[in-house]
């Protein structure tokens, strides 16, 4: 693997390459999740690491595992200003219960909100642009100081996540940041069993029909048997907010063609 580079140095070389990710995937192919986290966090295999959490329906599992290894690990939360009140209360509950000591709330730039989403309604006609302002840009700025980040993605959540590896190169980052998916091979039954085994608190919206929870304007209830993420951006050709895929919308454009301002 490449020698770890200090984030304080001026260095144009990548932190990690695809070959590094391939080696890590081979190394941890059959590893249990907690030993994997121990190796990455305590042994420093991925350098300076953080985790990104939505404090959504299944977030308690990864946060509980991380708390057993390093409760001071930075936990990045995108405070978009559009969350359900239940999500913010759940965030505070998990932080207190797991004794997480390094929660970092990321907020959009005030000037950009004023210039590009003054009414707060951009989500209604340009959800990609709204996500760009409120999620993609704040997270990219925060992640610039880290070599790697954990995500809570799981293969069963959607078809777009079905073939994700445990270790991958963040293609939105030219410096080769590593993205780590420690729960990618966990299925719904294992998630639920972990909740029950450790008596973890549930997000209050789950029992109301929200198996995947994001910002309130763009999250709908899901019928039994539907893709758990089918309630996100319902009615739009959109399945991800943009923080897990290369961005294609710079949120700077005019209103989309055919947009009716009375919508």
C-alpha positions as CSV (number, residue, x, y, z in Angstrom):
1,X,0.0,0.0,0.0
2,X,1.2,3.5,-0.5
3,X,3.0,5.1,2.3
4,X,0.7,7.3,4.4
5,X,1.1,11.0,3.6
6,X,0.5,13.8,6.2
7,X,-2.5,16.0,5.3
8,X,-0.3,19.0,6.2
9,X,2.1,18.4,3.4
10,X,1.8,19.8,-0.1
11,X,1.5,16.6,-2.1
12,X,0.0,16.1,-5.5
13,X,0.2,12.3,-5.3
14,X,-2.8,10.1,-4.4
15,X,-3.4,8.9,-0.9
16,X,-4.7,5.6,-2.3
17,X,-4.9,3.9,-5.7
18,X,-7.2,1.3,-7.0
19,X,-4.5,-1.3,-6.4
20,X,-4.5,-0.3,-2.7
21,X,-8.3,-0.7,-2.5
22,X,-8.0,-4.1,-4.3
23,X,-5.4,-5.3,-1.7
24,X,-7.5,-4.2,1.2
25,X,-10.6,-5.9,-0.2
26,X,-8.6,-9.1,-0.6
27,X,-7.1,-8.7,2.9
28,X,-10.5,-8.3,4.6
29,X,-12.6,-10.5,2.3
30,X,-13.8,-12.8,5.1
31,X,-13.1,-10.5,8.1
32,X,-15.8,-9.7,10.6
33,X,-16.8,-6.1,10.9
34,X,-15.5,-5.3,14.3
35,X,-11.9,-6.6,13.6
36,X,-12.0,-4.6,10.3
37,X,-12.9,-1.4,12.2
38,X,-10.1,-2.1,14.7
39,X,-7.6,-2.6,11.9
40,X,-8.6,0.5,10.0
41,X,-9.0,2.8,13.1
42,X,-6.5,1.6,15.6
43,X,-3.8,0.2,13.3
44,X,-4.1,3.2,11.0
45,X,-4.4,1.2,7.8
46,X,-6.3,4.0,6.1
47,X,-4.6,7.0,7.7
48,X,-6.8,9.8,9.2
49,X,-10.3,8.4,9.2
50,X,-13.8,9.8,9.8
51,X,-17.3,8.5,9.4
52,X,-20.3,10.1,7.7
53,X,-23.7,9.4,9.3
54,X,-27.2,10.4,8.3
55,X,-28.5,9.3,11.7
56,X,-31.2,7.5,9.7
57,X,-33.0,4.2,10.0
58,X,-30.0,1.9,10.4
59,X,-27.3,4.3,11.4
60,X,-27.2,3.1,15.0
61,X,-25.5,-0.1,14.0
62,X,-22.3,1.4,12.5
63,X,-22.2,4.1,15.2
64,X,-22.5,1.5,18.0
65,X,-19.6,-0.6,16.4
66,X,-17.4,2.5,16.0
67,X,-18.1,3.6,19.6
68,X,-16.7,0.2,20.8
69,X,-13.4,0.9,18.9
70,X,-13.0,4.7,19.1
71,X,-15.8,6.9,20.5
72,X,-13.7,10.0,19.7
73,X,-13.7,9.2,15.9
74,X,-15.1,12.3,14.1
75,X,-18.7,11.8,13.1
76,X,-19.8,14.0,10.2
77,X,-23.5,14.9,10.0
78,X,-24.9,17.0,7.2
79,X,-27.2,19.5,8.9
80,X,-29.1,20.5,5.8
81,X,-31.7,22.6,7.5
82,X,-34.3,20.2,6.0
83,X,-34.3,17.2,8.4
84,X,-37.2,15.8,10.2
85,X,-37.3,17.0,13.8
86,X,-37.3,13.3,14.7
87,X,-33.9,12.8,13.0
88,X,-32.3,15.6,14.9
89,X,-33.6,14.2,18.2
90,X,-32.4,10.8,17.2
91,X,-29.0,12.1,16.4
92,X,-28.7,13.6,19.9
93,X,-30.0,10.4,21.5
94,X,-27.4,8.2,19.8
95,X,-24.5,10.6,20.5
96,X,-25.4,10.6,24.2
97,X,-26.1,6.9,24.5
98,X,-23.0,5.8,22.6
99,X,-20.9,8.5,24.3
100,X,-19.7,9.8,20.9
101,X,-17.5,12.7,21.7
102,X,-16.7,14.2,18.3
103,X,-19.9,15.0,16.4
104,X,-19.3,17.6,13.7
105,X,-22.4,19.2,12.2
106,X,-21.8,20.4,8.6
107,X,-23.9,23.2,7.3
108,X,-24.3,24.9,3.9
109,X,-22.5,28.2,3.2
110,X,-24.8,31.0,4.1
111,X,-23.9,33.1,1.1
112,X,-24.6,30.2,-1.3
113,X,-28.0,29.5,0.2
114,X,-28.9,33.2,-0.2
115,X,-27.7,33.3,-3.8
116,X,-29.1,29.9,-5.0
117,X,-31.9,28.9,-2.6
118,X,-33.2,32.0,-1.1
119,X,-36.7,30.7,-0.8
120,X,-35.6,27.3,0.5
121,X,-37.7,25.6,-2.2
122,X,-34.9,24.5,-4.6
123,X,-35.6,20.9,-3.6
124,X,-39.1,21.2,-5.4
125,X,-37.7,21.9,-8.8
126,X,-34.0,20.9,-8.7
127,X,-33.3,18.3,-6.1
128,X,-29.8,17.7,-7.5
129,X,-29.0,21.3,-7.1
130,X,-30.4,21.4,-3.6
131,X,-28.3,18.3,-2.6
132,X,-25.3,20.0,-4.1
133,X,-25.6,23.0,-2.0
134,X,-26.7,21.4,1.2
135,X,-24.8,18.1,1.1
136,X,-22.2,17.6,-1.6
137,X,-20.2,20.8,-1.1
138,X,-20.2,20.9,2.7
139,X,-19.1,17.3,2.9
140,X,-16.4,17.7,0.2
141,X,-15.0,20.6,2.1
142,X,-15.0,18.6,5.4
143,X,-13.5,15.4,3.9
144,X,-10.6,17.3,2.4
145,X,-8.8,16.9,5.7
146,X,-9.2,13.1,5.9
147,X,-7.6,10.1,4.1
148,X,-10.6,7.9,4.3
149,X,-14.2,7.8,5.5
150,X,-16.7,5.1,6.6
151,X,-20.2,5.0,5.2
152,X,-23.2,3.0,6.3
153,X,-24.2,1.7,2.8
154,X,-25.4,-1.8,2.4
155,X,-25.9,-3.9,-0.7
156,X,-29.5,-4.8,0.0
157,X,-30.7,-1.2,0.2
158,X,-30.9,-0.6,-3.6
159,X,-29.8,-1.9,-6.9
160,X,-27.2,0.9,-7.2
161,X,-25.4,-0.5,-4.1
162,X,-25.7,-4.2,-4.9
163,X,-22.1,-4.7,-6.1
164,X,-20.2,-2.2,-4.0
165,X,-16.9,-3.4,-2.4
166,X,-15.8,-2.9,1.2
167,X,-13.0,-0.6,0.1
168,X,-13.3,1.8,-2.9
169,X,-11.6,4.9,-4.2
170,X,-13.8,8.0,-3.9
171,X,-14.0,9.0,-7.5
172,X,-15.2,12.5,-6.6
173,X,-11.8,13.1,-5.0
174,X,-8.7,13.7,-7.2
175,X,-6.4,12.9,-4.3
176,X,-7.5,9.3,-4.0
177,X,-9.4,9.3,-0.7
178,X,-10.6,5.9,0.4
179,X,-14.3,5.2,1.0
180,X,-15.0,2.2,3.3
181,X,-18.3,0.3,3.5
182,X,-17.9,-2.0,6.5
183,X,-21.6,-3.1,6.5
184,X,-21.9,-3.6,2.8
185,X,-22.5,-7.4,3.2
186,X,-25.0,-7.1,6.1
187,X,-28.5,-8.0,5.1
188,X,-31.7,-6.6,6.6
189,X,-32.1,-9.6,9.0
190,X,-28.6,-9.1,10.4
191,X,-29.2,-5.4,10.9
192,X,-32.4,-6.1,12.8
193,X,-30.8,-8.9,14.9
194,X,-28.0,-6.4,15.9
195,X,-30.6,-3.9,17.0
196,X,-32.3,-6.5,19.1
197,X,-29.1,-8.0,20.5
198,X,-27.8,-4.7,21.7
199,X,-31.2,-3.0,22.5
200,X,-30.4,-0.1,20.2
201,X,-32.9,2.7,20.0
202,X,-34.9,2.9,16.7
203,X,-35.4,6.0,14.6
204,X,-39.0,7.0,15.5
205,X,-40.0,7.3,11.8
206,X,-39.2,3.7,10.9
207,X,-42.4,2.3,12.3
208,X,-44.3,4.9,10.5
209,X,-43.2,3.5,7.1
210,X,-39.9,5.2,6.4
211,X,-37.2,2.6,6.0
212,X,-34.8,5.1,4.4
213,X,-34.8,8.6,5.9
214,X,-33.3,11.8,4.4
215,X,-34.4,15.4,4.3
216,X,-38.2,15.7,5.0
217,X,-39.3,17.3,1.7
218,X,-37.7,14.5,-0.3
219,X,-38.6,11.5,1.8
220,X,-41.8,9.5,1.4
221,X,-43.3,6.4,3.0
222,X,-42.5,3.1,1.4
223,X,-45.1,0.3,0.9
224,X,-44.2,-3.2,2.1
225,X,-42.0,-5.1,-0.3
226,X,-40.8,-2.0,-2.1
227,X,-37.1,-1.0,-2.4
228,X,-36.2,0.5,0.9
229,X,-34.9,3.7,-0.9
230,X,-37.9,4.0,-3.2
231,X,-39.3,6.7,-0.9
232,X,-36.3,9.0,-1.6
233,X,-36.9,11.7,-4.2
234,X,-40.2,9.9,-5.3
235,X,-41.2,11.0,-8.8
236,X,-37.6,12.0,-9.8
237,X,-35.0,10.1,-11.7
238,X,-32.7,10.3,-8.7
239,X,-31.6,7.6,-6.3
240,X,-28.6,9.2,-4.5
241,X,-28.0,12.6,-3.1
242,X,-24.6,12.9,-4.8
243,X,-22.2,12.4,-1.9
244,X,-21.7,8.8,-3.1
245,X,-21.4,9.4,-6.8
246,X,-19.5,11.9,-8.9
247,X,-21.5,15.1,-9.0
248,X,-23.0,16.2,-12.3
249,X,-24.8,19.3,-11.2
250,X,-22.9,22.3,-10.0
251,X,-26.1,23.9,-8.7
252,X,-25.3,27.1,-10.6
253,X,-27.6,26.7,-13.5
254,X,-30.9,28.4,-14.3
255,X,-34.2,26.7,-13.6
256,X,-34.6,23.4,-15.5
257,X,-36.4,23.4,-18.9
258,X,-40.1,23.2,-18.5
259,X,-40.1,24.3,-14.8
260,X,-43.3,26.0,-13.9
261,X,-42.7,28.6,-11.1
262,X,-46.1,28.0,-9.8
263,X,-45.2,24.4,-8.9
